[in-house]
Amino acid sequence: MKPQTPKESKRLLSLDALRGFDMFWIMGGSEVFIILGALTGWPVLEWWAGQMEHVSWHGFVFYDMIFPLFLFIAGISFPFSLAKNYDGPEKRKALYWHIFKRGLTLVVLGIIYNNAVQFDFANLRYGSVLGHIGLAWMFAALIFINTGKRFRLIWFSGILLGYWFLLMLFPAHDLGSTDPYSMEGSLTGLVDRLFMPGKLYLGIHDPEGLLSTVPAIATALLGMLTGQFVNSDFLKNKLSLKALYMILAGFALIIIGKIWGLTFPINKNLWTSSFTCFAGGISLILFAVFYLVIDVWKFNRWPFFFTVIGVNSITIYLGQALLDFRHTSDFLFGGFASLFPESWSHLVESLGYVAVGWIILYFFYRKKIFLKV
């Protein structure tokens, strides 16, 4: 049977699988591997366990990938949605409404996630992961629908260069630091301190603050450029070669990010331009591999575990804040865990936590209940 091209296919299965792979690590997967590393002492597992916690400031580990990868995936989806639902000038108003509604809804959900229902507005954190995604995706979408291919690339490059020049040329001096890329001396933190209401996540800086949204737009735009490339007629009969092009582009971005990082450090908290390139390159390679294996070669049964998570990613993200998965896990698996030595019982408890979340999502999957924004 002839493989379907992306335009013929209703949905890229690789996107749901990759999104689920991404979310797995924040629904308990990271804890499982941290415990495995400590229990086994195997070098590879100990190394991977060390990748499961954010770096404090400069540097990069896999756990720093989760947020930009999710934003990148959200960007990939947009050109497909655009072609399917908003083709034609008569649907222009509906398109703008969709973009603004989705972006601002995620901002509101992020504030609610940060416990807005307690009405302690002075101590409420207004910056959030969901809000950062919503704003970055919204502005990237506005750029994408109002520019052609060449200017989208110019916007992508201009955002990254402009952000670098801003931080390099206008360091903050209010806290006595002379390092423009430090928490105390960055313009990003100064903007947060001056204009962000409520509480900042790090006291003097918020990783999901105002100015750091600007380079995050480039991450979303990179995803949209990737989706545009996949959805194009270019190499439509040679999809394996199309995947190879994406892999090569991903490695090029990684190299650019590493070289740029020598002068503008790779830093997730600041969402530096080098971080955007480095994380974007890894995101592009991951997507290309998932796309090649699942959508091109049609090996699409193995990622079912991740797909169940991926089609309801917002549900599991909000669900962990609203529902006590740990209590349910202890109720269902606590007795079984007690049969093991204490060190191994923690592993069973962590696996139980993942299982509870997945079973809930599987129930939604079977009932075709999907929370979308």
C-alpha positions in Angstrom: 0.0 0.0 0.0 1.3 3.5 -0.9 2.2 5.5 2.2 0.0 8.5 2.7 1.6 11.9 2.4 1.0 14.4 5.2 -1.6 16.3 3.2 -3.5 13.0 2.6 -3.3 12.0 6.2 -5.9 13.3 8.6 -3.4 13.5 11.5 0.3 13.1 12.1 0.4 10.2 14.5 4.0 11.0 15.4 2.9 14.3 16.9 0.6 12.7 19.5 3.3 10.1 20.3 6.0 12.7 20.7 3.8 14.9 22.8 3.0 11.9 25.0 6.7 11.0 25.3 7.3 14.6 26.4 4.6 14.7 29.0 5.6 11.2 30.4 8.5 12.7 32.1 6.4 15.2 34.1 3.7 12.7 35.0 6.1 10.7 37.1 8.5 9.2 34.5 11.4 11.3 35.8 11.0 10.1 39.3 11.0 6.5 38.2 14.3 6.9 36.5 15.9 8.8 39.3 15.0 6.0 41.7 16.2 3.4 39.2 19.5 5.1 38.9 20.0 5.1 42.7 18.8 1.5 43.1 20.8 -0.2 40.3 24.0 1.9 40.3 24.2 1.3 36.6 26.2 4.1 35.0 23.8 4.7 32.1 20.8 4.9 34.5 22.8 7.1 36.9 23.6 9.4 34.0 20.0 9.5 32.9 18.8 10.2 36.4 21.1 13.2 36.4 19.2 14.4 33.3 16.0 14.5 35.2 16.4 17.7 37.2 16.7 21.2 35.8 20.1 22.9 36.0 20.2 25.8 38.4 21.2 28.5 35.9 23.6 28.1 32.9 23.8 24.6 31.3 21.5 22.0 29.8 20.0 18.6 30.7 17.3 16.6 29.1 14.7 17.8 31.6 15.2 21.4 30.3 13.9 20.0 26.9 10.3 19.3 28.1 9.0 22.8 27.9 10.5 23.9 24.6 9.7 20.5 23.0 6.0 20.9 23.9 6.0 24.5 22.5 7.7 23.2 19.4 5.1 20.5 18.9 2.3 23.0 19.3 4.0 25.0 16.5 4.1 22.0 14.2 0.4 21.4 14.5 -0.6 24.9 13.4 0.1 24.7 9.6 -2.0 21.5 9.4 -4.8 23.2 11.3 -4.5 26.2 9.1 -4.8 24.3 5.9 -7.7 22.1 7.2 -9.9 24.6 9.0 -9.0 28.2 7.9 -8.3 28.0 4.2 -9.7 31.0 2.3 -10.0 34.7 2.9 -13.6 34.4 4.2 -12.3 32.5 7.3 -9.7 35.2 8.2 -11.8 36.5 11.2 -12.3 33.0 12.5 -8.6 32.4 12.3 -7.7 35.5 14.3 -10.4 34.6 16.9 -9.0 31.1 17.2 -5.4 32.4 17.7 -6.3 35.0 20.3 -8.8 32.7 22.1 -6.3 29.8 22.4 -3.4 32.0 23.5 -5.4 33.9 26.2 -7.2 30.8 27.4 -3.8 29.2 28.1 -2.8 32.3 30.1 -5.9 32.1 32.2 -5.5 28.3 32.7 -1.9 28.9 33.8 -3.0 31.5 36.4 -5.7 29.1 37.7 -3.1 26.3 37.8 -1.0 28.7 40.1 -3.9 28.6 42.6 -5.8 31.8 41.6 -8.9 30.4 43.2 -7.4 31.2 46.6 -7.8 34.9 45.7 -4.4 35.8 47.3 -3.6 38.0 44.4 -0.6 39.7 46.1 1.2 36.4 46.4 -0.2 34.8 43.2 2.3 33.9 40.5 1.0 35.2 37.2 3.8 33.7 35.1 3.2 30.1 34.2 4.2 27.4 31.7 0.8 27.4 30.1 0.8 31.2 29.9 4.3 31.2 28.3 3.1 28.6 25.8 -0.1 30.5 25.0 1.6 33.9 24.4 4.6 32.5 22.5 2.3 30.4 20.3 -0.1 33.2 19.8 2.5 35.7 18.6 4.3 33.1 16.5 0.9 32.3 14.8 0.3 35.9 14.0 3.7 36.2 12.4 3.2 33.0 10.5 -0.2 34.0 8.9 1.0 37.5 8.0 4.3 36.7 6.4 5.7 34.5 3.6 8.4 31.8 3.9 11.4 34.2 3.6 10.1 36.6 6.1 9.2 33.9 8.6 12.9 32.9 8.6 13.9 36.6 9.0 11.5 36.9 11.9 13.0 33.8 13.5 16.6 35.1 13.1 15.7 38.6 14.1 14.0 37.6 17.3 17.1 35.6 18.4 19.6 38.3 17.5 17.5 41.1 18.9 17.1 39.3 22.2 20.8 38.7 22.4 21.6 42.4 21.7 19.0 43.5 24.3 20.5 41.4 27.1 24.1 42.2 26.1 23.6 46.0 25.7 21.2 46.7 28.6 22.2 44.8 31.7 20.3 45.4 35.0 22.2 47.3 37.7 19.6 47.5 40.4 21.0 44.5 42.3 24.6 45.3 41.9 25.6 42.7 39.3 27.7 43.4 36.2 26.9 40.1 34.5 24.1 40.6 31.9 23.5 36.9 31.9 23.2 36.4 35.6 19.9 36.2 37.5 20.7 39.5 39.3 22.1 41.3 36.2 19.9 40.3 33.3 17.5 42.7 31.7 15.0 39.8 31.7 14.9 39.7 35.5 14.7 43.5 35.7 11.6 43.5 33.4 10.0 40.9 35.7 10.8 42.9 38.8 9.4 46.1 37.3 6.3 44.9 35.5 5.3 41.4 36.6 2.5 41.6 39.2 2.3 39.2 42.1 5.1 36.7 43.0 8.1 35.8 40.9 9.0 32.1 40.9 12.7 32.8 41.8 12.0 35.9 43.9 14.0 38.3 41.6 13.3 36.5 38.3 10.6 34.4 36.7 11.5 31.8 34.1 8.1 32.3 32.6 8.3 36.1 32.8 7.5 38.8 30.2 10.7 39.4 28.2 11.7 35.7 28.0 8.4 35.2 26.1 10.1 36.9 23.1 12.7 34.1 22.3 10.0 31.5 23.1 8.1 32.9 20.1 11.1 31.8 18.0 10.7 28.2 19.4 7.0 28.1 18.4 7.9 29.7 15.0 10.5 27.0 14.5 7.8 24.4 15.0 5.5 26.1 12.5 8.3 26.2 10.0 8.8 22.5 10.5 5.1 21.8 10.1 5.1 23.9 6.9 8.0 21.9 5.6 6.3 18.5 6.4 3.0 19.7 4.9 4.6 21.0 1.7 4.8 19.1 -1.6 8.6 19.2 -1.4 9.8 15.6 -1.6 6.2 14.4 -1.2 7.2 11.0 -2.7 10.5 10.8 -0.7 9.3 11.2 2.9 12.4 9.4 4.3 14.6 12.0 2.6 12.4 14.7 4.0 13.0 13.3 7.5 16.7 13.2 6.9 16.7 16.9 5.9 15.0 17.6 9.3 17.6 15.6 11.1 20.5 17.4 9.4 18.8 20.8 10.1 18.5 19.7 13.8 22.2 19.0 14.0 23.0 22.3 12.4 20.9 24.1 15.1 22.6 22.1 17.9 26.0 23.2 16.5 24.8 26.8 16.2 23.5 26.7 19.8 26.7 25.3 21.2 28.9 27.8 19.4 26.6 30.7 20.3 26.6 29.4 23.9 30.3 30.3 24.2 29.3 34.0 24.3 25.5 33.8 25.1 25.2 30.9 27.6 22.7 28.2 27.1 20.1 29.0 29.8 16.5 27.8 30.1 15.6 30.4 32.8 16.5 33.2 30.4 15.4 31.2 27.3 18.6 32.5 25.7 19.0 32.4 21.9 21.6 29.7 22.2 19.2 27.7 24.3 16.5 28.2 21.6 18.8 26.9 18.9 20.2 24.0 21.0 16.8 22.8 22.3 15.2 23.5 18.9 17.7 21.3 17.2 17.1 18.4 19.6 13.3 18.9 19.2 13.7 18.8 15.5 15.7 15.6 15.5 13.2 13.9 17.9 10.3 14.9 15.8 12.0 13.7 12.6 12.8 10.3 14.1 9.2 9.9 15.4 7.8 11.1 12.0 10.1 8.7 10.1 9.3 5.6 12.2 5.6 6.2 12.8 4.2 8.2 9.8 6.6 7.2 7.0 7.6 3.6 7.9 4.2 3.0 9.5 5.5 1.3 12.7 2.7 2.9 14.6 1.7 0.4 17.3 4.6 0.7 19.7 3.9 4.3 20.7 0.4 3.6 21.9 1.4 4.1 25.6 2.7 7.6 24.7 -0.2 8.4 22.3 -2.7 7.9 25.1 -0.9 10.6 27.0 -0.3 12.8 24.0 -3.9 13.2 22.9 -4.8 14.5 26.4 -1.7 16.3 27.4 -3.5 19.4 28.9 -5.7 17.0 30.9 -2.8 15.3 32.7 -1.0 18.6 33.2 -3.9 20.2 34.9 -5.1 17.0 36.5 -2.0 16.6 38.6 -2.7 20.0 40.2 -6.4 19.4 40.7 -6.5 15.7 41.7 -4.5 13.8 44.3 -2.9 11.1 42.2 -0.5 10.2 45.0 -3.4 9.3 47.3 -5.0 7.2 44.7 -1.7 5.5 43.9 -1.1 4.7 47.6 -4.7 3.3 47.9 -4.3 1.0 44.9 -0.6 0.1 45.1 0.5 0.9 48.7 -0.1 -2.6 49.9 1.8 -4.2 47.1 4.7 -1.8 47.6 4.9 -2.7 51.3 5.8 -6.3 50.2 9.2 -5.0 48.9 12.2 -3.7 50.8 11.9 0.0 51.5 14.3 1.1 48.8 12.4 -0.9 46.1 9.0 0.1 47.5 9.6 3.7 46.4 10.0 2.4 42.8 6.7 0.5 43.0 5.0 3.6 44.4 6.4 5.8 41.6 5.3 3.3 39.0 1.9 3.2 40.6 1.7 7.0 40.3 2.4 6.8 36.6 -0.1 4.0 36.2 -2.9 6.0 37.8 -2.4 8.9 35.5 -2.2 6.7 32.5 -5.3 4.7 33.4 -7.3 7.9 33.8 -6.1 9.1 30.4 -6.8 5.7 28.8 -10.4 5.9 30.1 -10.7 9.3 28.4 -9.1 7.9 25.3 -11.6 5.0 25.1 -14.5 7.4 25.7 -13.1 9.8 23.1 -12.9 12.6 25.6 -10.2 15.0 24.7 -9.6 18.3 26.5 -8.3 20.8 23.9 -7.6 24.5 23.9 
